[in-house]
Amino acid sequence: MSTASRSDSMSSGGCGGPTAHRIIVLGAGYTGMLAAIRLARRTRKLDVEITLVNPSARFTERLRMHQIATGQELADNRIPEILAGSGVEFIQGWATSIDPEAQRVYVDGTGTLHYDELIYALGSGTDTSMVPGAADHAWTLNDPRTAHRFSEHLAVVAADAGTVAVCGAGLTGIEAAAEIAESYPGVRVTLISSTEPGAMMGDKARAYLNKALDRLGVAREVGQAVTKVLPDAVELADGELVSADLTLWTTGVRVSPLAAQSGIETDARGLIAVDSTLRSVSHPNIHAIGDAAAVRQAWGQIHGTCQSGMPTAAYTADTIARRLKGKTVKPFRFGYVHQPVSLGRKDAVIQFTKANDTPGRLYLTGRAAVLYKEGVSSSPVPILELSNKMTVSVQLSKGGKATRVTA
């Protein structure tokens, strides 16, 4: 469909007719895809038209980016194929601006799309703006193309028994460092962080994690901030230089500025401020999900993960459908259950948590943890495909007592 015809059809209500309720979903990550597919199924008997907008036609498995970074080939999942049979229209393009008053989205290469309701599911990326040189000399795992190019450079570094610095010891940094060390034993891998790796875990799980990093030969520089990234080294706060033929940056989070630039109310980090039903507090016909939303529970604010993001998507799809049918909705409730961390392909550690993501008593290691983590990482695509046919539960916990009071 051409840009002009697409714009005209949206103005008049598109294929659903002039009275169709038009819903646009921006972003086709885990949350945007689930929201679109689930909502389409929930509203099949209604006059509803759903359009999903995303820059790429390939579905990105963010949980597996560290595998791509070491040259592993993943399935080439295509968004149109996953959407097949759902009734959702897919448009490949960049959303460049939103006019929330006129209820329009401008998409590069497509034109103007009109909506009655908007689901904002633009995910986050790694922030390289805070430290000099990071944007110029460090790599990120923000998209599979960049991760693939990193893997090509990594293979060259490995051939020369070179060095790699991984900045940030959150889950992504730990998984990337372990994956690189296991895949290329001759490479000197250094994990750099101002906090101890696995700081969010309990003592026993954290001890296991560190033993695994020792076994893999991952060196650690802990308790120091990175002050500069150079072409061949990372500078620490005390002036020490850590040699790095390649630097991988995994710390800091950056969200799309589109919401703030469009006049939608956001918090200081650019996350859309939402009410207890995940609707924008400034524009109630805009719903924010995943790590694009500042979602608060009684115990505190949710941080962006697939574990929390997919429940926000399912909830939003269900609540939109309920409202269109004239039914009441209940506030969103969520509690964390686990922190799954892969340590290469042959080891892993799972820290089970309380609703607020603080560590509980239980944890899992070794082969059982590998199978558990693989189950988590491989589940989104089958869930999306199955959601075309039935309602799939994607939430392990609503948080129990910890979320019965809405913040």
N, C-alpha and C positions, 0 to 999 in steps of 0.2 A: 504494500500500500504506500502510495507516495505521501510526502509530507503534507501537501495541501489537502488531499482527500482524507488523510488521517485526522487532521485538525478539524475539517468540516464535520466528519462523522462524530467526533467527540462533542462538538458544539451542539449537535442535534440529538445527542443521546446514543450514537453509535448503533451497533447491531441490535441492541436491546430495545430500540425505539426511543421516541422523545421523552417517555416517562421513566426510562430505566434509571435506577439508582446507581450512579457511577462511582466506583471505588478504585483508586489508584494506589498501588503498593510500590514504594520506592526502595530498591535494594533487593537483591535475590540471593542473599546469604542464607544461613540456616533459618533465621527468623522470618525474613521476607517470603521465602519459598513456602514455608509451612503456613504462614498467615494466608497467603493467596490461595493455596490448594484447599486448606481446611474451610476457608470462608466460602469458596466456590461450592464445595459439597454441602455446606450448611444452608446455602441460599438457592439451591437448584430450582426450587418451586417458586421463587420470587423473581421479580423483574429487576435483576441485578447484573451489572456489567463490571467485570474485574479486569484490570490491566496491570501487568507487572513490568516495571522498568528497571533495566540493569545494563551497565556498560558492556559487559561480556556475556556471550552465550554459553560459556563454560561455567559449570557450578564448581565453586571453590570449596574444597574440604579444608577449612582452616585448622582443624585438629591435626592435620597430617603435613603441615607445611615443613616441619623439620625433617620429614622423610624426603620430600622433594629436594631439600637443601643438600642432601647427601647423594643425590642422583637416582633415587628410587623412583620408578615409574608407577604412577597411580592411574586408576580408571579415569577415562575421559568422559565424565558425566556431562551431558548437554541439557541445559535448562528447558528448551522446547520439548525434548524427549521425556523429561520428568513430568512436564506439565500436560503431556498428551492425554486427552480424554477428560481433563479437568474443566474445560471451558474457559480457562484463564487465557487472555491474550498477552503475548510477550512482545515487548518492544525493546530492541537493543539500542541503547543510547544513554548519554549523560544528562541527568537532571541538572540544569544550570541555575534555575531560580524557581521560587515558589511565590505566588501572589495569594496569600491566604484570604484576603478580602474578596477578591474576584474568584477565588477557588480555582486557580489555574496553576499548572506546572509547565515549565518550558523545558523541552528536551532537545538537546543538540541533535540536528539531523532529522528531527521528526516534526517539531513545531509545538503548538499549544495543546495541552491536554486539560480538559475540564473535569472537575471532580465534585461529587457531593460529600464524599469522605475520603480522607487520605491516611494511609498507613505509612509512617515514616520508619524505615528499617535500614537506614544507611549506617553501616557498621563503623568500627573504629580501626585505627592503624597505629603503628609504632611512631612515637614522636621523636624525631631526630633534631629538633630545633633548639633544645635546651643546652646542648654542649657544643662548643666550637669544633668544627671539623666532622661532626657526626653525619651531617647531611651530605657532605662531600666524599667522605672516605669510608663510611660504614654501610654495610648491607642490612636490609630488613627482610622479614618474612611476611610482608604485607600482601603479596600476590604471588601466584605460582610462577609467573614469568620471571620475576626477579629472583625467586628461590631457585629456579632452574639455572639461571645465569650464574648465581652464586655457586651452584654445584659444579659447573664447568670450571670456574676459577679454583674451587677447592681441589678438584682432581689434579690440576697443575701444581698447586701448593703441595699436595701430598706426594707427588712424584719427586719433589725436591726435599721431602721431609721437613716442611716448613712449619709455620706457627699460625694459630688461629686464636683470636680473643673473642669471647662471647660476653657482652656487657649486659648485665641484668640476670639475677638469679631467681626470677619468678618461675612459674611452671614452664613457660616457653623457653627461657634461657637454659634451664636445667635439661629439658628434653633435647634441645639442639646440641648442647655441649656433649651429652652422653651419646647421641646419635652420631655425631662427627667422630668422636673418639673411638667408638666401636667400629665404624665403617672404615676409618683410616688410622690404624694403630700407630703409624709412624709420624703422625702429625702431633705437635705439641699444642694441646688445647688448654687455654686458661679461662676460667670462669671468674668474672669480675663483678663484685657487688658490694654495696654499702651495708647490706645485711647478710646474714648467714643463709646459705642455700637451704631451702625447706623451712624457713623461719615460721611459716604459717602452719607447720605440722607439729604433732606431738614429739616428745623427746625420742621415743623408740623408732618411729617412722623416719624422723630426721637422721638418726644415727645410721639406720639402714641405707638411706639415700647417700649419705656421705661415704659409707663403706663401698657402695657401688661406684661412686665417682672415683674413689681411690683405686679400685680394681681396674677401672677403665683408663687410669692415668690422667684424669682431669685435674690440673692444678687449680688452686683457688686463691684469689686475692680478695679478702673479705674485710669490710670495715672502712673502705676507702672509696671516695667518690671519683668518678672519671672527670677530669677537667678539660681534656682535649683529645680529639682523635686525629692522629697523624696518618700519612699514607702507609707507614710501615710500623706503627706503634700506637699504644694507648698511654696517655699521660695520666698519672694518678695525682691525688691532692697533695701528697708528700713529695712530688717531683719525680717519683720513680717512673721509668718507661718500661712498659710491658711489650715485648716484641710481638708484632702481629702482621703477617703477610696478608691476612684477611681479618677484618673486624665485623662481627655480627652484632647488631644493636637490637636488643629485645626489651628495653625498659622504657617506661613512659607511654602514655596513651593519648592519641589525638583523634578527635571526632571531626566529622565533616562540618565546615562552617555554614553550610547551606541553611540550616534552621535559623541560626542567629541572624544571618544576613537577610533573611526573608521576614524578619519581624516577629517570629514565633518566640515566645518567652523561653529562655534557657537559663541554666545555672552558670556559674563562673567557668565551667569547663566546656560549655556549649551543648550540654545534654538538655533535651527538651523537658521542661518542668511539667509533670503530669499529676492528675488527681488519682484517687484510689482505684479508678477504673482504667487507668493508663491513657486518659484523654488529655490533650494539651490544656493547661489551665487558662491560656489566652485564646485558644481557638479549639473549642470542644469537638469540632468535626475532624480534627487531626489526632490520630492515635500514634504514639511513639512506643516502639518495642525494642527489645534487646539492649545493646550497649549504646543506643541512641537516646535512651530515656533515663531520666533521673527518678528511679523507682525507689520509694521508701517503704519500709515495713516498720513494725513497732520496734524491732531490734536494730534498725539502721538502714543504710542505703545499699541496695544490691549492686554488686560490681559485675561488669559484663563478662559473661562466659556462655558457652553453649548450654550448660546446665541450667542457667537461669533464663537465657534468651528464648529458647524454644517454648517454655511454659508461657512467657509473655505473649508470644505469637499465637499459641493455641487459645489462650484466654481472650485476646483481642478479637480473633475470628469468631469465637463463640458469643462474645458480648455484642458485637455488631449485629450478628444474626438474631440474637434475642431481641435487641432493641427494634430491629426492622419488623419483627413479629409482634411487637407490642408487649414484650415480656420484661420483667424487672431483672436487674443484674446485681451481683454481689461484688464487693471489692476484691481486687487481686490479692492472693496470699501465696507466699513462697518461702520455702526453707531449703537451705543447702543440705546435701547428703554426703558428698565425698570430694576429695581432691585426688584425681587419678594422674599419676606421673609415669610416663614410660622412661626407661633407662636403657636405651637401645632396643633392639628387637628381642632380646632374651631375658630381660629383667624389667621390673616395674615395682612401684610402691603405691598403695592406695590408702590414703588417710581418710577414715570416715569421720564426719563432722557433726557438730550441732547445727541447728537451723541458721545461726548467724555466721557460719563458716569457720568457727573456732574448732580446734581438734577435739574429737571424742576419744574414748579409750581404745577403740578397735582400729586395727590397720591390717593390711594384707600385703604380702611380699612374694617375690619369686614367680614361679610358673603360674600359680593361681592368679596373681596380680597381672601378669602379662595377658592372660585370657580375659580377665575383667576389663583391662584397659582397651584391648582390641575390640571387645564388645561395645564399649562406649564410643570409640572412634569410628567404628564401622556402621553404627546404627542410624545416623541421620538420613542417608540416601534411601535405605529401605523404608524408613518411617515416612518419608515424603512420598514415595511411590505407593505405599499402602494407604496413605491418607486420601488418595484418589477414590478409594473403594470403601473405606470405613473410618470411623472415628478412632484415632490411636491415642492412647494415653502417653504423654511425654513428660509428665511431672511425677517425681518420686515422692515429694513431700510438700505439703502446704505450710509446714512450719510448726504445726501443733499449737501449743499454748503461746509460743513466741510470736505468733502473727495474728492472734485473735483480736488484738487491739490495733486499729488502723492508725498509723502515724500521720 
